[in-house]
């Protein structure tokens, strides 16, 4: 999934598609792969995915849900 996410952020849609397909084949329930797959089907700017991930993590924190993540800053 890291390869798919990295390729998506770089704008490499072909590699993103292949890496996401492999991840979904290995685990059809992989939420990150499903989100990136949806982003490929419904294009949005790569920077907005990062913003949405941060927003989702903040919302989870507000709800008392702990998500193990590291900053990309």
CHARMM-style PDB file with segment names, atoms N, HN, CA, C and O in Angstrom:
ATOM      1  N   UNK     1       0.806  -1.181   0.000  1.00  0.00      PROA
ATOM      2  CA  UNK     1       0.000   0.000   0.000  1.00  0.00      PROA
ATOM      3  C   UNK     1       0.854   1.252   0.000  1.00  0.00      PROA
ATOM      4  O   UNK     1       0.459   2.271  -0.566  1.00  0.00      PROA
ATOM      5  N   UNK     2       2.017   1.189   0.625  1.00  0.00      PROA
ATOM      6  HN  UNK     2       2.338   0.361   1.084  1.00  0.00      PROA
ATOM      7  CA  UNK     2       2.893   2.351   0.643  1.00  0.00      PROA
ATOM      8  C   UNK     2       3.296   2.745  -0.778  1.00  0.00      PROA
ATOM      9  O   UNK     2       3.370   3.931  -1.099  1.00  0.00      PROA
ATOM     10  N   UNK     3       3.554   1.757  -1.621  1.00  0.00      PROA
ATOM     11  HN  UNK     3       3.493   0.794  -1.360  1.00  0.00      PROA
ATOM     12  CA  UNK     3       3.903   2.037  -3.011  1.00  0.00      PROA
ATOM     13  C   UNK     3       2.745   2.727  -3.729  1.00  0.00      PROA
ATOM     14  O   UNK     3       2.960   3.698  -4.455  1.00  0.00      PROA
ATOM     15  N   UNK     4       1.534   2.243  -3.535  1.00  0.00      PROA
ATOM     16  HN  UNK     4       1.360   1.454  -2.945  1.00  0.00      PROA
ATOM     17  CA  UNK     4       0.366   2.848  -4.180  1.00  0.00      PROA
ATOM     18  C   UNK     4       0.168   4.281  -3.700  1.00  0.00      PROA
ATOM     19  O   UNK     4      -0.082   5.172  -4.512  1.00  0.00      PROA
ATOM     20  N   UNK     5       0.276   4.511  -2.418  1.00  0.00      PROA
ATOM     21  HN  UNK     5       0.479   3.787  -1.759  1.00  0.00      PROA
ATOM     22  CA  UNK     5       0.083   5.848  -1.853  1.00  0.00      PROA
ATOM     23  C   UNK     5       1.167   6.801  -2.359  1.00  0.00      PROA
ATOM     24  O   UNK     5       0.875   7.933  -2.744  1.00  0.00      PROA
ATOM     25  N   UNK     6       2.410   6.339  -2.356  1.00  0.00      PROA
ATOM     26  HN  UNK     6       2.647   5.419  -2.043  1.00  0.00      PROA
ATOM     27  CA  UNK     6       3.520   7.151  -2.829  1.00  0.00      PROA
ATOM     28  C   UNK     6       3.350   7.489  -4.309  1.00  0.00      PROA
ATOM     29  O   UNK     6       3.547   8.634  -4.716  1.00  0.00      PROA
ATOM     30  N   UNK     7       2.987   6.494  -5.107  1.00  0.00      PROA
ATOM     31  HN  UNK     7       2.827   5.564  -4.777  1.00  0.00      PROA
ATOM     32  CA  UNK     7       2.778   6.728  -6.542  1.00  0.00      PROA
ATOM     33  C   UNK     7       1.630   7.702  -6.770  1.00  0.00      PROA
ATOM     34  O   UNK     7       1.705   8.559  -7.651  1.00  0.00      PROA
ATOM     35  N   UNK     8       0.576   7.574  -5.984  1.00  0.00      PROA
ATOM     36  HN  UNK     8       0.515   6.878  -5.269  1.00  0.00      PROA
ATOM     37  CA  UNK     8      -0.562   8.481  -6.106  1.00  0.00      PROA
ATOM     38  C   UNK     8      -0.146   9.915  -5.814  1.00  0.00      PROA
ATOM     39  O   UNK     8      -0.512  10.833  -6.548  1.00  0.00      PROA
ATOM     40  N   UNK     9       0.617  10.110  -4.745  1.00  0.00      PROA
ATOM     41  HN  UNK     9       0.915   9.364  -4.149  1.00  0.00      PROA
ATOM     42  CA  UNK     9       1.059  11.457  -4.388  1.00  0.00      PROA
ATOM     43  C   UNK     9       1.977  12.054  -5.444  1.00  0.00      PROA
ATOM     44  O   UNK     9       2.011  13.273  -5.618  1.00  0.00      PROA
ATOM     45  N   UNK    10       2.728  11.202  -6.156  1.00  0.00      PROA
ATOM     46  HN  UNK    10       2.700  10.212  -6.015  1.00  0.00      PROA
ATOM     47  CA  UNK    10       3.612  11.672  -7.220  1.00  0.00      PROA
ATOM     48  C   UNK    10       2.866  11.865  -8.543  1.00  0.00      PROA
ATOM     49  O   UNK    10       3.428  12.395  -9.502  1.00  0.00      PROA
ATOM     50  N   UNK    11       1.608  11.436  -8.594  1.00  0.00      PROA
ATOM     51  HN  UNK    11       1.152  11.005  -7.815  1.00  0.00      PROA
ATOM     52  CA  UNK    11       0.835  11.588  -9.822  1.00  0.00      PROA
ATOM     53  C   UNK    11       1.064  10.488 -10.833  1.00  0.00      PROA
ATOM     54  O   UNK    11       0.688  10.635 -11.997  1.00  0.00      PROA
ATOM     55  N   UNK    12       1.675   9.384 -10.418  1.00  0.00      PROA
ATOM     56  HN  UNK    12       1.980   9.265  -9.473  1.00  0.00      PROA
ATOM     57  CA  UNK    12       1.932   8.246 -11.310  1.00  0.00      PROA
ATOM     58  C   UNK    12       0.724   7.315 -11.285  1.00  0.00      PROA
ATOM     59  O   UNK    12       0.686   6.345 -10.528  1.00  0.00      PROA
ATOM     60  N   UNK    13      -0.257   7.626 -12.122  1.00  0.00      PROA
ATOM     61  HN  UNK    13      -0.226   8.414 -12.737  1.00  0.00      PROA
ATOM     62  CA  UNK    13      -1.527   6.880 -12.069  1.00  0.00      PROA
ATOM     63  C   UNK    13      -1.375   5.419 -12.501  1.00  0.00      PROA
ATOM     64  O   UNK    13      -2.091   4.554 -11.997  1.00  0.00      PROA
ATOM     65  N   UNK    14      -0.457   5.132 -13.421  1.00  0.00      PROA
ATOM     66  HN  UNK    14       0.125   5.834 -13.831  1.00  0.00      PROA
ATOM     67  CA  UNK    14      -0.284   3.742 -13.857  1.00  0.00      PROA
ATOM     68  C   UNK    14       0.249   2.871 -12.720  1.00  0.00      PROA
ATOM     69  O   UNK    14      -0.282   1.792 -12.457  1.00  0.00      PROA
ATOM     70  N   UNK    15       1.297   3.343 -12.049  1.00  0.00      PROA
ATOM     71  HN  UNK    15       1.728   4.219 -12.263  1.00  0.00      PROA
ATOM     72  CA  UNK    15       1.860   2.582 -10.930  1.00  0.00      PROA
ATOM     73  C   UNK    15       0.864   2.512  -9.773  1.00  0.00      PROA
ATOM     74  O   UNK    15       0.745   1.480  -9.112  1.00  0.00      PROA
ATOM     75  N   UNK    16       0.160   3.600  -9.534  1.00  0.00      PROA
ATOM     76  HN  UNK    16       0.257   4.438 -10.071  1.00  0.00      PROA
ATOM     77  CA  UNK    16      -0.858   3.602  -8.488  1.00  0.00      PROA
ATOM     78  C   UNK    16      -1.900   2.534  -8.756  1.00  0.00      PROA
ATOM     79  O   UNK    16      -2.285   1.792  -7.852  1.00  0.00      PROA
ATOM     80  N   UNK    17      -2.352   2.455  -9.986  1.00  0.00      PROA
ATOM     81  HN  UNK    17      -2.039   3.058 -10.720  1.00  0.00      PROA
ATOM     82  CA  UNK    17      -3.374   1.479 -10.361  1.00  0.00      PROA
ATOM     83  C   UNK    17      -2.892   0.044 -10.159  1.00  0.00      PROA
ATOM     84  O   UNK    17      -3.610  -0.786  -9.602  1.00  0.00      PROA
ATOM     85  N   UNK    18      -1.679  -0.239 -10.612  1.00  0.00      PROA
ATOM     86  HN  UNK    18      -1.096   0.436 -11.064  1.00  0.00      PROA
ATOM     87  CA  UNK    18      -1.129  -1.593 -10.474  1.00  0.00      PROA
ATOM     88  C   UNK    18      -0.930  -1.948  -8.996  1.00  0.00      PROA
ATOM     89  O   UNK    18      -1.329  -3.025  -8.551  1.00  0.00      PROA
ATOM     90  N   UNK    19      -0.315  -1.039  -8.244  1.00  0.00      PROA
ATOM     91  HN  UNK    19       0.009  -0.165  -8.605  1.00  0.00      PROA
ATOM     92  CA  UNK    19      -0.038  -1.313  -6.830  1.00  0.00      PROA
ATOM     93  C   UNK    19      -1.331  -1.464  -6.029  1.00  0.00      PROA
ATOM     94  O   UNK    19      -1.410  -2.292  -5.122  1.00  0.00      PROA
ATOM     95  N   UNK    20      -2.336  -0.670  -6.363  1.00  0.00      PROA
ATOM     96  HN  UNK    20      -2.273   0.003  -7.100  1.00  0.00      PROA
ATOM     97  CA  UNK    20      -3.620  -0.769  -5.668  1.00  0.00      PROA
ATOM     98  C   UNK    20      -4.313  -2.083  -6.006  1.00  0.00      PROA
ATOM     99  O   UNK    20      -4.893  -2.728  -5.133  1.00  0.00      PROA
ATOM    100  N   UNK    21      -4.252  -2.478  -7.275  1.00  0.00      PROA
ATOM    101  HN  UNK    21      -3.781  -1.954  -7.984  1.00  0.00      PROA
ATOM    102  CA  UNK    21      -4.852  -3.754  -7.687  1.00  0.00      PROA
ATOM    103  C   UNK    21      -4.209  -4.936  -6.965  1.00  0.00      PROA
ATOM    104  O   UNK    21      -4.898  -5.859  -6.531  1.00  0.00      PROA
ATOM    105  N   UNK    22      -2.893  -4.899  -6.843  1.00  0.00      PROA
ATOM    106  HN  UNK    22      -2.333  -4.150  -7.196  1.00  0.00      PROA
ATOM    107  CA  UNK    22      -2.177  -5.972  -6.136  1.00  0.00      PROA
ATOM    108  C   UNK    22      -2.594  -6.003  -4.669  1.00  0.00      PROA
ATOM    109  O   UNK    22      -2.853  -7.072  -4.116  1.00  0.00      PROA
ATOM    110  N   UNK    23      -2.659  -4.840  -4.047  1.00  0.00      PROA
ATOM    111  HN  UNK    23      -2.449  -3.972  -4.497  1.00  0.00      PROA
ATOM    112  CA  UNK    23      -3.051  -4.766  -2.635  1.00  0.00      PROA
ATOM    113  C   UNK    23      -4.478  -5.273  -2.436  1.00  0.00      PROA
ATOM    114  O   UNK    23      -4.748  -5.994  -1.476  1.00  0.00      PROA
ATOM    115  N   UNK    24      -5.389  -4.905  -3.330  1.00  0.00      PROA
ATOM    116  HN  UNK    24      -5.169  -4.319  -4.110  1.00  0.00      PROA
ATOM    117  CA  UNK    24      -6.777  -5.351  -3.195  1.00  0.00      PROA
ATOM    118  C   UNK    24      -6.921  -6.849  -3.469  1.00  0.00      PROA
ATOM    119  O   UNK    24      -7.769  -7.513  -2.873  1.00  0.00      PROA
ATOM    120  N   UNK    25      -6.094  -7.374  -4.367  1.00  0.00      PROA
ATOM    121  HN  UNK    25      -5.405  -6.834  -4.851  1.00  0.00      PROA
ATOM    122  CA  UNK    25      -6.116  -8.816  -4.621  1.00  0.00      PROA
ATOM    123  C   UNK    25      -5.643  -9.577  -3.379  1.00  0.00      PROA
ATOM    124  O   UNK    25      -6.183 -10.629  -3.038  1.00  0.00      PROA
ATOM    125  N   UNK    26      -4.623  -9.023  -2.708  1.00  0.00      PROA
ATOM    126  HN  UNK    26      -4.184  -8.169  -2.985  1.00  0.00      PROA
ATOM    127  CA  UNK    26      -4.090  -9.667  -1.500  1.00  0.00      PROA
ATOM    128  C   UNK    26      -5.060  -9.553  -0.332  1.00  0.00      PROA
ATOM    129  O   UNK    26      -5.196 -10.485   0.460  1.00  0.00      PROA
ATOM    130  N   UNK    27      -5.738  -8.406  -0.224  1.00  0.00      PROA
ATOM    131  HN  UNK    27      -5.628  -7.648  -0.867  1.00  0.00      PROA
ATOM    132  CA  UNK    27      -6.668  -8.178   0.883  1.00  0.00      PROA
ATOM    133  C   UNK    27      -7.787  -7.245   0.408  1.00  0.00      PROA
ATOM    134  O   UNK    27      -7.650  -6.024   0.475  1.00  0.00      PROA
ATOM    135  N   UNK    28      -8.893  -7.824  -0.071  1.00  0.00      PROA
ATOM    136  HN  UNK    28      -9.004  -8.816  -0.126  1.00  0.00      PROA
ATOM    137  CA  UNK    28      -9.991  -7.006  -0.606  1.00  0.00      PROA
ATOM    138  C   UNK    28     -10.580  -6.025   0.411  1.00  0.00      PROA
ATOM    139  O   UNK    28     -11.258  -5.076   0.017  1.00  0.00      PROA
ATOM    140  N   UNK    29     -10.341  -6.227   1.682  1.00  0.00      PROA
ATOM    141  HN  UNK    29      -9.790  -6.998   2.002  1.00  0.00      PROA
ATOM    142  CA  UNK    29     -10.863  -5.348   2.708  1.00  0.00      PROA
ATOM    143  C   UNK    29      -9.918  -4.231   3.112  1.00  0.00      PROA
ATOM    144  O   UNK    29     -10.251  -3.426   3.982  1.00  0.00      PROA
ATOM    145  N   UNK    30      -8.743  -4.169   2.496  1.00  0.00      PROA
ATOM    146  HN  UNK    30      -8.473  -4.823   1.789  1.00  0.00      PROA
ATOM    147  CA  UNK    30      -7.743  -3.150   2.837  1.00  0.00      PROA
ATOM    148  C   UNK    30      -8.322  -1.762   2.565  1.00  0.00      PROA
ATOM    149  O   UNK    30      -8.525  -1.375   1.414  1.00  0.00      PROA
ATOM    150  N   UNK    31      -8.584  -1.024   3.640  1.00  0.00      PROA
ATOM    151  HN  UNK    31      -8.419  -1.338   4.575  1.00  0.00      PROA
ATOM    152  CA  UNK    31      -9.292   0.254   3.532  1.00  0.00      PROA
ATOM    153  C   UNK    31      -8.499   1.294   2.756  1.00  0.00      PROA
ATOM    154  O   UNK    31      -9.080   2.043   1.971  1.00  0.00      PROA
ATOM    155  N   UNK    32      -7.187   1.360   2.955  1.00  0.00      PROA
ATOM    156  HN  UNK    32      -6.715   0.751   3.593  1.00  0.00      PROA
ATOM    157  CA  UNK    32      -6.391   2.347   2.231  1.00  0.00      PROA
ATOM    158  C   UNK    32      -6.408   2.062   0.743  1.00  0.00      PROA
ATOM    159  O   UNK    32      -6.519   2.984  -0.066  1.00  0.00      PROA
ATOM    160  N   UNK    33      -6.300   0.799   0.374  1.00  0.00      PROA
ATOM    161  HN  UNK    33      -6.210   0.050   1.031  1.00  0.00      PROA
ATOM    162  CA  UNK    33      -6.362   0.436  -1.047  1.00  0.00      PROA
ATOM    163  C   UNK    33      -7.720   0.798  -1.636  1.00  0.00      PROA
ATOM    164  O   UNK    33      -7.803   1.288  -2.762  1.00  0.00      PROA
ATOM    165  N   UNK    34      -8.764   0.561  -0.887  1.00  0.00      PROA
ATOM    166  HN  UNK    34      -8.697   0.164   0.028  1.00  0.00      PROA
ATOM    167  CA  UNK    34     -10.103   0.900  -1.371  1.00  0.00      PROA
ATOM    168  C   UNK    34     -10.267   2.408  -1.544  1.00  0.00      PROA
ATOM    169  O   UNK    34     -10.901   2.855  -2.499  1.00  0.00      PROA
ATOM    170  N   UNK    35      -9.705   3.189  -0.631  1.00  0.00      PROA
ATOM    171  HN  UNK    35      -9.190   2.826   0.146  1.00  0.00      PROA
ATOM    172  CA  UNK    35      -9.780   4.647  -0.742  1.00  0.00      PROA
ATOM    173  C   UNK    35      -9.005   5.156  -1.956  1.00  0.00      PROA
ATOM    174  O   UNK    35      -9.491   6.016  -2.691  1.00  0.00      PROA
ATOM    175  N   UNK    36      -7.808   4.628  -2.166  1.00  0.00      PROA
ATOM    176  HN  UNK    36      -7.413   3.929  -1.569  1.00  0.00      PROA
ATOM    177  CA  UNK    36      -7.018   5.056  -3.317  1.00  0.00      PROA
ATOM    178  C   UNK    36      -7.685   4.613  -4.613  1.00  0.00      PROA
ATOM    179  O   UNK    36      -7.689   5.354  -5.595  1.00  0.00      PROA
ATOM    180  N   UNK    37      -8.246   3.412  -4.618  1.00  0.00      PROA
ATOM    181  HN  UNK    37      -8.242   2.810  -3.820  1.00  0.00      PROA
ATOM    182  CA  UNK    37      -8.975   2.938  -5.799  1.00  0.00      PROA
ATOM    183  C   UNK    37     -10.139   3.876  -6.112  1.00  0.00      PROA
ATOM    184  O   UNK    37     -10.379   4.210  -7.272  1.00  0.00      PROA
ATOM    185  N   UNK    38     -10.851   4.293  -5.086  1.00  0.00      PROA
ATOM    186  HN  UNK    38     -10.657   4.021  -4.144  1.00  0.00      PROA
ATOM    187  CA  UNK    38     -11.958   5.239  -5.277  1.00  0.00      PROA
ATOM    188  C   UNK    38     -11.436   6.582  -5.778  1.00  0.00      PROA
ATOM    189  O   UNK    38     -12.071   7.225  -6.613  1.00  0.00      PROA
ATOM    190  N   UNK    39     -10.285   7.004  -5.271  1.00  0.00      PROA
ATOM    191  HN  UNK    39      -9.769   6.481  -4.592  1.00  0.00      PROA
ATOM    192  CA  UNK    39      -9.702   8.271  -5.719  1.00  0.00      PROA
ATOM    193  C   UNK    39      -9.296   8.199  -7.179  1.00  0.00      PROA
ATOM    194  O   UNK    39      -9.378   9.196  -7.897  1.00  0.00      PROA
ATOM    195  N   UNK    40      -8.853   7.017  -7.629  1.00  0.00      PROA
ATOM    196  HN  UNK    40      -8.786   6.207  -7.046  1.00  0.00      PROA
ATOM    197  CA  UNK    40      -8.507   6.852  -9.044  1.00  0.00      PROA
ATOM    198  C   UNK    40      -9.749   6.939  -9.920  1.00  0.00      PROA
ATOM    199  O   UNK    40      -9.710   7.499 -11.015  1.00  0.00      PROA
ATOM    200  N   UNK    41     -10.850   6.381  -9.430  1.00  0.00      PROA
ATOM    201  HN  UNK    41     -10.881   5.925  -8.540  1.00  0.00      PROA
ATOM    202  CA  UNK    41     -12.104   6.416 -10.192  1.00  0.00      PROA
ATOM    203  C   UNK    41     -12.761   7.788 -10.149  1.00  0.00      PROA
ATOM    204  O   UNK    41     -13.528   8.139 -11.045  1.00  0.00      PROA
ATOM    205  N   UNK    42     -12.466   8.563  -9.115  1.00  0.00      PROA
ATOM    206  HN  UNK    42     -11.843   8.278  -8.387  1.00  0.00      PROA
ATOM    207  CA  UNK    42     -13.041   9.894  -8.937  1.00  0.00      PROA
ATOM    208  C   UNK    42     -11.888  10.848  -8.667  1.00  0.00      PROA
ATOM    209  O   UNK    42     -11.615  11.188  -7.515  1.00  0.00      PROA
ATOM    210  N   UNK    43     -11.210  11.281  -9.724  1.00  0.00      PROA
ATOM    211  HN  UNK    43     -11.432  11.005 -10.659  1.00  0.00      PROA
ATOM    212  CA  UNK    43      -9.970  12.045  -9.563  1.00  0.00      PROA
ATOM    213  C   UNK    43     -10.093  13.256  -8.641  1.00  0.00      PROA
ATOM    214  O   UNK    43     -11.084  13.986  -8.658  1.00  0.00      PROA
ATOM    215  N   UNK    44      -9.045  13.437  -7.835  1.00  0.00      PROA
ATOM    216  HN  UNK    44      -8.240  12.844  -7.821  1.00  0.00      PROA
ATOM    217  CA  UNK    44      -8.901  14.603  -6.993  1.00  0.00      PROA
ATOM    218  C   UNK    44      -7.420  14.917  -6.912  1.00  0.00      PROA
ATOM    219  O   UNK    44      -6.586  14.064  -7.215  1.00  0.00      PROA
ATOM    220  N   UNK    45      -7.099  16.088  -6.520  1.00  0.00      PROA
ATOM    221  HN  UNK    45      -7.777  16.781  -6.274  1.00  0.00      PROA
ATOM    222  CA  UNK    45      -5.697  16.478  -6.439  1.00  0.00      PROA
ATOM    223  C   UNK    45      -4.980  15.660  -5.370  1.00  0.00      PROA
ATOM    224  O   UNK    45      -5.522  15.422  -4.290  1.00  0.00      PROA
ATOM    225  N   UNK    46      -3.757  15.234  -5.681  1.00  0.00      PROA
ATOM    226  HN  UNK    46      -3.317  15.428  -6.558  1.00  0.00      PROA
ATOM    227  CA  UNK    46      -3.002  14.391  -4.749  1.00  0.00      PROA
ATOM    228  C   UNK    46      -2.868  15.054  -3.381  1.00  0.00      PROA
ATOM    229  O   UNK    46      -2.964  14.373  -2.359  1.00  0.00      PROA
ATOM    230  N   UNK    47      -2.652  16.346  -3.341  1.00  0.00      PROA
ATOM    231  HN  UNK    47      -2.574  16.899  -4.171  1.00  0.00      PROA
ATOM    232  CA  UNK    47      -2.510  17.055  -2.068  1.00  0.00      PROA
ATOM    233  C   UNK    47      -3.757  16.982  -1.222  1.00  0.00      PROA
ATOM    234  O   UNK    47      -3.671  17.030   0.005  1.00  0.00      PROA
ATOM    235  N   UNK    48      -4.914  16.867  -1.844  1.00  0.00      PROA
ATOM    236  HN  UNK    48      -4.984  16.827  -2.840  1.00  0.00      PROA
ATOM    237  CA  UNK    48      -6.146  16.826  -1.067  1.00  0.00      PROA
ATOM    238  C   UNK    48      -6.314  15.493  -0.341  1.00  0.00      PROA
ATOM    239  O   UNK    48      -6.994  15.433   0.684  1.00  0.00      PROA
ATOM    240  N   UNK    49      -5.709  14.429  -0.853  1.00  0.00      PROA
ATOM    241  HN  UNK    49      -5.157  14.477  -1.685  1.00  0.00      PROA
ATOM    242  CA  UNK    49      -5.793  13.147  -0.146  1.00  0.00      PROA
ATOM    243  C   UNK    49      -5.074  13.261   1.188  1.00  0.00      PROA
ATOM    244  O   UNK    49      -5.583  12.805   2.212  1.00  0.00      PROA
ATOM    245  N   UNK    50      -3.896  13.864   1.182  1.00  0.00      PROA
ATOM    246  HN  UNK    50      -3.482  14.234   0.351  1.00  0.00      PROA
ATOM    247  CA  UNK    50      -3.143  14.033   2.423  1.00  0.00      PROA
ATOM    248  C   UNK    50      -3.942  14.873   3.421  1.00  0.00      PROA
ATOM    249  O   UNK    50      -3.990  14.552   4.609  1.00  0.00      PROA
ATOM    250  N   UNK    51      -4.559  15.931   2.945  1.00  0.00      PROA
ATOM    251  HN  UNK    51      -4.520  16.192   1.980  1.00  0.00      PROA
ATOM    252  CA  UNK    51      -5.374  16.785   3.822  1.00  0.00      PROA
ATOM    253  C   UNK    51      -6.533  15.981   4.405  1.00  0.00      PROA
ATOM    254  O   UNK    51      -6.829  16.087   5.596  1.00  0.00      PROA
ATOM    255  N   UNK    52      -7.188  15.178   3.565  1.00  0.00      PROA
ATOM    256  HN  UNK    52      -6.948  15.093   2.598  1.00  0.00      PROA
ATOM    257  CA  UNK    52      -8.312  14.378   4.036  1.00  0.00      PROA
ATOM    258  C   UNK    52      -7.879  13.306   5.029  1.00  0.00      PROA
ATOM    259  O   UNK    52      -8.606  13.003   5.975  1.00  0.00      PROA
ATOM    260  N   UNK    53      -6.701  12.734   4.818  1.00  0.00      PROA
ATOM    261  HN  UNK    53      -6.111  12.980   4.050  1.00  0.00      PROA
ATOM    262  CA  UNK    53      -6.178  11.747   5.771  1.00  0.00      PROA
ATOM    263  C   UNK    53      -5.947  12.415   7.123  1.00  0.00      PROA
ATOM    264  O   UNK    53      -6.306  11.860   8.161  1.00  0.00      PROA
ATOM    265  N   UNK    54      -5.356  13.590   7.113  1.00  0.00      PROA
ATOM    266  HN  UNK    54      -5.065  14.041   6.269  1.00  0.00      PROA
ATOM    267  CA  UNK    54      -5.104  14.318   8.369  1.00  0.00      PROA
ATOM    268  C   UNK    54      -6.422  14.711   9.043  1.00  0.00      PROA
ATOM    269  O   UNK    54      -6.553  14.613  10.263  1.00  0.00      PROA
ATOM    270  N   UNK    55      -7.391  15.153   8.247  1.00  0.00      PROA
ATOM    271  HN  UNK    55      -7.284  15.233   7.256  1.00  0.00      PROA
ATOM    272  CA  UNK    55      -8.698  15.513   8.785  1.00  0.00      PROA
ATOM    273  C   UNK    55      -9.365  14.295   9.423  1.00  0.00      PROA
ATOM    274  O   UNK    55      -9.930  14.392  10.512  1.00  0.00      PROA
ATOM    275  N   UNK    56      -9.297  13.153   8.747  1.00  0.00      PROA
ATOM    276  HN  UNK    56      -8.838  13.074   7.862  1.00  0.00      PROA
ATOM    277  CA  UNK    56      -9.887  11.927   9.281  1.00  0.00      PROA
ATOM    278  C   UNK    56      -9.224  11.495  10.575  1.00  0.00      PROA
ATOM    279  O   UNK    56      -9.894  11.058  11.511  1.00  0.00      PROA
ATOM    280  N   UNK    57      -7.893  11.619  10.624  1.00  0.00      PROA
ATOM    281  HN  UNK    57      -7.349  11.973   9.864  1.00  0.00      PROA
ATOM    282  CA  UNK    57      -7.175  11.256  11.849  1.00  0.00      PROA
ATOM    283  C   UNK    57      -7.556  12.190  12.996  1.00  0.00      PROA
ATOM    284  O   UNK    57      -7.719  11.745  14.132  1.00  0.00      PROA
ATOM    285  N   UNK    58      -7.698  13.477  12.701  1.00  0.00      PROA
ATOM    286  HN  UNK    58      -7.566  13.839  11.778  1.00  0.00      PROA
ATOM    287  CA  UNK    58      -8.098  14.436  13.740  1.00  0.00      PROA
ATOM    288  C   UNK    58      -9.515  14.150  14.225  1.00  0.00      PROA
ATOM    289  O   UNK    58      -9.798  14.224  15.421  1.00  0.00      PROA
ATOM    290  N   UNK    59     -10.401  13.822  13.286  1.00  0.00      PROA
ATOM    291  HN  UNK    59     -10.170  13.762  12.315  1.00  0.00      PROA
ATOM    292  CA  UNK    59     -11.782  13.501  13.662  1.00  0.00      PROA
ATOM    293  C   UNK    59     -11.816  12.254  14.536  1.00  0.00      PROA
ATOM    294  O   UNK    59     -12.566  12.194  15.510  1.00  0.00      PROA
ATOM    295  N   UNK    60     -10.999  11.251  14.186  1.00  0.00      PROA
ATOM    296  HN  UNK    60     -10.389  11.300  13.394  1.00  0.00      PROA
ATOM    297  CA  UNK    60     -10.946  10.032  14.990  1.00  0.00      PROA
ATOM    298  C   UNK    60     -10.459  10.339  16.398  1.00  0.00      PROA
ATOM    299  O   UNK    60     -10.997   9.815  17.374  1.00  0.00      PROA
ATOM    300  N   UNK    61      -9.448  11.184  16.505  1.00  0.00      PROA
ATOM    301  HN  UNK    61      -9.011  11.610  15.713  1.00  0.00      PROA
ATOM    302  CA  UNK    61      -8.928  11.579  17.814  1.00  0.00      PROA
ATOM    303  C   UNK    61     -10.015  12.260  18.643  1.00  0.00      PROA
ATOM    304  O   UNK    61     -10.171  11.986  19.833  1.00  0.00      PROA
ATOM    305  N   UNK    62     -10.766  13.155  17.989  1.00  0.00      PROA
ATOM    306  HN  UNK    62     -10.639  13.377  17.022  1.00  0.00      PROA
ATOM    307  CA  UNK    62     -11.861  13.843  18.688  1.00  0.00      PROA
ATOM    308  C   UNK    62     -12.903  12.861  19.206  1.00  0.00      PROA
ATOM    309  O   UNK    62     -13.555  13.110  20.220  1.00  0.00      PROA
ATOM    310  N   UNK    63     -13.054  11.739  18.496  1.00  0.00      PROA
ATOM    311  HN  UNK    63     -12.525  11.537  17.672  1.00  0.00      PROA
ATOM    312  CA  UNK    63     -14.030  10.724  18.898  1.00  0.00      PROA
ATOM    313  C   UNK    63     -13.448   9.720  19.894  1.00  0.00      PROA
ATOM    314  O   UNK    63     -14.143   8.813  20.353  1.00  0.00      PROA
ATOM    315  N   UNK    64     -12.159   9.893  20.224  1.00  0.00      PROA
ATOM    316  HN  UNK    64     -11.594  10.630  19.852  1.00  0.00      PROA
ATOM    317  CA  UNK    64     -11.521   8.987  21.171  1.00  0.00      PROA
ATOM    318  C   UNK    64     -10.957   7.733  20.539  1.00  0.00      PROA
ATOM    319  O   UNK    64     -10.630   6.777  21.243  1.00  0.00      PROA
ATOM    320  N   UNK    65     -10.837   7.722  19.220  1.00  0.00      PROA
ATOM    321  HN  UNK    65     -11.103   8.498  18.648  1.00  0.00      PROA
ATOM    322  CA  UNK    65     -10.273   6.569  18.506  1.00  0.00      PROA
ATOM    323  C   UNK    65      -8.787   6.813  18.317  1.00  0.00      PROA
ATOM    324  O   UNK    65      -8.387   7.870  17.829  1.00  0.00      PROA
ATOM    325  N   UNK    66      -7.965   5.845  18.700  1.00  0.00      PROA
ATOM    326  HN  UNK    66      -8.289   4.986  19.097  1.00  0.00      PROA
ATOM    327  CA  UNK    66      -6.523   5.972  18.554  1.00  0.00      PROA
ATOM    328  C   UNK    66      -6.094   5.341  17.242  1.00  0.00      PROA
ATOM    329  O   UNK    66      -6.380   4.173  16.978  1.00  0.00      PROA
ATOM    330  N   UNK    67      -5.407   6.124  16.426  1.00  0.00      PROA
ATOM    331  HN  UNK    67      -5.175   7.073  16.641  1.00  0.00      PROA
ATOM    332  CA  UNK    67      -4.874   5.634  15.151  1.00  0.00      PROA
ATOM    333  C   UNK    67      -3.366   5.758  15.208  1.00  0.00      PROA
ATOM    334  O   UNK    67      -2.830   6.839  15.455  1.00  0.00      PROA
ATOM    335  N   UNK    68      -2.687   4.652  14.979  1.00  0.00      PROA
ATOM    336  HN  UNK    68      -3.122   3.775  14.778  1.00  0.00      PROA
ATOM    337  CA  UNK    68      -1.219   4.659  14.975  1.00  0.00      PROA
ATOM    338  C   UNK    68      -0.769   5.212  13.633  1.00  0.00      PROA
ATOM    339  O   UNK    68      -0.878   4.531  12.613  1.00  0.00      PROA
ATOM    340  N   UNK    69      -0.261   6.446  13.624  1.00  0.00      PROA
ATOM    341  HN  UNK    69      -0.172   6.999  14.452  1.00  0.00      PROA
ATOM    342  CA  UNK    69       0.229   7.062  12.389  1.00  0.00      PROA
ATOM    343  C   UNK    69       1.433   7.925  12.707  1.00  0.00      PROA
ATOM    344  O   UNK    69       1.649   8.336  13.847  1.00  0.00      PROA
ATOM    345  N   UNK    70       2.207   8.190  11.674  1.00  0.00      PROA
ATOM    346  HN  UNK    70       2.032   7.856  10.747  1.00  0.00      PROA
ATOM    347  CA  UNK    70       3.356   9.064  11.834  1.00  0.00      PROA
ATOM    348  C   UNK    70       3.197  10.263  10.924  1.00  0.00      PROA
ATOM    349  O   UNK    70       2.545  10.179   9.883  1.00  0.00      PROA
ATOM    350  N   UNK    71       3.778  11.353  11.305  1.00  0.00      PROA
ATOM    351  HN  UNK    71       4.307  11.421  12.150  1.00  0.00      PROA
ATOM    352  CA  UNK    71       3.694  12.591  10.535  1.00  0.00      PROA
ATOM    353  C   UNK    71       4.593  12.498   9.306  1.00  0.00      PROA
ATOM    354  O   UNK    71       5.664  11.891   9.346  1.00  0.00      PROA
ATOM    355  N   UNK    72       4.141  13.107   8.216  1.00  0.00      PROA
ATOM    356  HN  UNK    72       3.271  13.600   8.183  1.00  0.00      PROA
ATOM    357  CA  UNK    72       4.953  13.166   7.000  1.00  0.00      PROA
ATOM    358  C   UNK    72       5.646  14.508   6.883  1.00  0.00      PROA
ATOM    359  O   UNK    72       6.283  14.787   5.868  1.00  0.00      PROA
ATOM    360  N   UNK    73       5.532  15.352   7.916  1.00  0.00      PROA
ATOM    361  HN  UNK    73       5.014  15.125   8.741  1.00  0.00      PROA
ATOM    362  CA  UNK    73       6.162  16.669   7.883  1.00  0.00      PROA
ATOM    363  C   UNK    73       7.634  16.564   8.198  1.00  0.00      PROA
ATOM    364  OT1 UNK    73       8.335  17.575   8.217  1.00  0.00      PROA
TER     365      UNK     73
END
